[in-house]
Amino acid sequence: MSYRRPQVVHLARRLKEPRRFIQVLAGPRQVGKTTIARQVLEEVSTEGRYASADDPAGRDLAWLRSTWDLARLDAREGGRRGAILVLDEVQKIPGWADVVKQLWDEDSAERIRLRVALLGSSPLLVQRGLGESLAGRFELIRVPHWTYSEMRQAFGWDLDRYLFFGGYPGAASLVGDRRRWARYVQDSLVETTLSRDILLLTRIDKPALLRQLFRLACDHSGQIVSYQRMVGQLQDAGNTTTLAHYLELLGGAGIVIGLQKYSGSRVRQRGSSPKLIALNNALISSQAGVTGREARRDPQLWGRLVESAVGAHLLADPDLEVTYWRDRNREVDFVVRTGRSLAAIEVTSGRRKDTLPGLRAFLGTYPKARTLLIGGQGLPLEEFFERPAAHWMG
C-alpha cells in the first residue's frame, strides 16, 4: 500500500531536526504506527535502526540497553548526520521509562547524535511511563484510527462502506467475506488489545468483566448508559467504581470511551452517566451479526453507526473537549469545547428532524453556543467526514 498518513511527514520533519526530544507515536493497534516509522526510515538520509519489544518470548531491560548501544554505534559511524533508533511497543518492558531516561540523558551529556522514536499501542499505558520519568524530554505524535478520507484515498471506499466497516486498513482486503472480516477484527484486533495491551500490563481482578463491558459498550455505542444499569446487565459486575475504571482502560487502549455529561462543572461531569462511543465502527459491526445491507435497512443500528462515527471523528482531535448534554428528556448528541468556543452538535442518519428540543433547551442555558446539525437537512455527512473536526468548530 502506497498511501502515506500525515504523521509520516510530521515524524520525518522532527527526526531531521537537531536532536531535541524523544518522538513518541501513540495510538491504538493496527492504525499504521509501525508502517509510519518504516516509511520515515526509508525517507530520511540517516542511518536508522528499528527494534520491537512486542515478542511472545518477552523483552527485558538488558535487551533495551543492548539495542540502544548498537544504535549509539550507528550514531558514531554516522558522524554529523547521527542515527535514528525506533523502539516499537517499548511499554511491554517493565521499567522501560527509567532506563530510557538514563540512556537519553547519557547521550545528551556525551553529545551523541542519536535521535529516538518510541511507538506504543496504548496511549494510556505509554503516557503513564512518559509522565512519570520522561517529562520535558518527549514530543507526542498521536496516531488515531483511519478517517473516511484516508480509507477512500487508500481503498476507494464510499461513505456507507466506511460507516459499516470502520477504519482498520489491515482488514480492508477482507470485507468481501463479512464473516472472515468479523473474525479478523475480533481475534486479531479486539482480543489482542484486551489481552496484550490491557490484561498483560494492568492488574485486572475481573478479566471476564472487562470483556463483557467492551461488548456492552459496542452494543450500546451512541447511547447514554448509567453505571447502575451496567451493573444490572453484566455478570459479576462488582461496583460502579470498577466499571468506571475498566471503561477508562478501554478508552486508553483506543477502542471504546465513555463521554461525560457537559454541565459547565467538571465535578458534575465526573459523576455523570457516560455516553458510550466505539472509536472505530468495525468494533460494532463485527459483532452485530448482520451484513452492510442489513445494517443500512435497520434505522436504529444505522443511526448508532452514524452517531458513533461522528463521535469518533470529533474525539480524534485531542484539542477538542467532547461531551454530551441531557436535561430530563432533552438531549444534545455532542457538546464540543475548544478554548472559549462552545458548540452543540446534533446528528441524524438521514431522517429529517423537524423539531430539535435538545438544541433549543441547550441554547436556553448556554445562549452563546454555536449549533451544528450533521446529516439529514444539515451538513452532509460526507462533507463533515472529509475535513478535520476542528474545521467545523469555527
Secondary structure, 3 states (H helix, E strand, C coil): CCCCCHHHHHHHHHHHCCCCCEEEEECCCCCCHHHHHHHHHHHCCCEEEEEECCCCCCCCHHHHHHHHHHHHHHHHHCHHHCEEEEEECHHHCCCHHHHHHHHHHHHHHHCCCEEEEEEECCHHHHHHHHHHHCCCCEEEEECCCCCHHHHHHHHCCCHHHHHHHCCCHHHHHHCCCHHHHHHHHHHHHHHHHHHHHHHCCCCCCCHHHHHHHHHHHHHCCCCECCHHHHHHHCCCCCCHHHHHHHHHHHHHCCCEEEECECCCCHHHHHCCCCEEEECCCHHHHCCCCCCHHHHHCCHHHHHHHHHHHHHHHHHCCCCCEEEEEEECCEEEEEEEEECCEEEEEEECCCCCCCCCHHHHHHHHHCCCCEEEEECCCCECHHHHHHCCHHHHHC
